[in-house]
Amino acid sequence: MCAYAQKKVELTINPTSMEVGETFSIMVTSTVQGQLDFEDVPASFIQDYNINQGSSSKIDYSTGNVEMIYFFSFTGIITKAGKYKIGPAYITNGSKSYPSNSVTIEVGNKVPMSNGEVSAQQLTDPAFGLIQANKKTIYEGEPLLVTAKVFAKYNPSHVGTYKSYVVPGTTIKHPIGNTSSFKKSIEKYKGVEYYSFPYDKNVIFPSGIGKFQIEPFTMNLHQGYQNFPLISNGFMIDILPLPSSPPADFIGGVGDFTIERKIDAQSIKQGEVLKMTITIAGIGNLQNILDPSLNLPRGFTVYGDPVIAKNYSFGMQGTEGEIIYEFNIEVKKSGNISLPASKISFFDPIQEKYVQVSTDEILINIERDKNYIVEDSEINANKDTELVISTSKIKEEKEIVILDSFFGTPGYWGGIGAPILASFFFILFGRRKDKSEEKVIAKRKKAANDRALKERLTSAKALFDEGSDSDYYSEIENALRKAFEIEMKFEEDRRINKADISAFIEQTGDSEMNEKVHAIFTNCEQSKYGFSSTNASRHDVLQELKKVINKMKYLK
């Protein structure tokens, strides 16, 4: 905001991150009345509508003065991707012009989105909604772009009551663009023309691993006084775990990152404090990364916690920007000492592997101060290049050894302790080996069970659209039986039956679960043997199966 003799002009743009062709709003407020003019408007900017303008009064209750606020607002789009500076805007009154601030916006290319499922029943409705996401499979920590999409056979006038989609395990959604924008277009879906518009676009960071369903959104879509209530279907996402054994310098980042390091002086005196700045920049889950570890030569001591400055924003590809760490380091050594490179590792979901990046080494000249008293007894002039890793004070351990007699010396303990120590390790590692083998066997068995259940569910999904009623509902039953075989650790040499399952559930006291399981078996039997089945009922029984399986972990 700029001020000239109490005259203020302010430029605001919402949002500042958007896709090509996505509408954004520009507003200029001013305490002086005059003509609006703009500087540095992108050539690819297209104004949607005429400028709206007006005024309002603001009372300063401490002085009783009334201040007039004048505003200008309009909307537009940008047709080419890039980063643009808009403004300043000028308000001209007579021979004087008052400038505003400038605003930088980022316009990205359109992100391809995958559609959720739409049932045959929905296609017959006046309007329907579906969930879109930029990916169906992501890695843990990877951002996901999600939006609601609405299709209507009539020309809707506005959105009424709306309840957003829900991602299990995710509590924070970061809005992208105008999340409540109502910009309609004509679009074909399955060969039929509809009025369509995206709504409620967010970037999210799902937690946990495995298959999750984004729960449906609901909306009342109006045409004048009439409205049609709609509910979308869900959207399945598969969250993969990161590869095992990450590098020691892994900061938890998933995306693409860089590291830069600076120091405030390369020539200092012994005992002085050096300021080191490390900047981690990039795009991904930047907001969730861990602080980098410092590999420092002996005689370099970190004072206190780093000062951290966060400068990032949420966009269509996740969190983009930088985090700056400022460390204060006391230098207790003297001489020409090489400061080793600072390194970090992150997981690149495109390359599907861990990537390490590092800074350059820095040579520091430290002038000896004969009056400086070195208190650190570990400093040794012959170990200038030996590295230490700065860790929390809680993790430090100190060993005290009495050296004034043979009793308590390494020789003493080595002589009498070796046989005892050998026996101890023999027993310890023998037990660990047995436990380790048991864990391996259990882990393999669990993996085999998980695969078997997944195969049943995959087979049921494959039969959803194309299989006969008999094949589809039989596979639903098989998946439900398999899930209970795993849960009950059922190892009898026969097929598990409904009585076994019912008895097991009754022991847990969960009557609601018993009713759900009974309803699934009954639905399957009726649909296989003579009762008609619709695509909607197929969907319902599959969803009920998933709910039962998801809840089974609580049946302990």
Order of alpha helices (4+ residues) and beta strands (2+ residues): beta-beta-beta-beta-beta-beta-beta-beta-beta-beta-beta-beta-beta-alpha-beta-beta-beta-beta-beta-beta-beta-beta-beta-beta-beta-beta-beta-beta-beta-beta-beta-beta-beta-beta-beta-beta-alpha-alpha-alpha-alpha-alpha
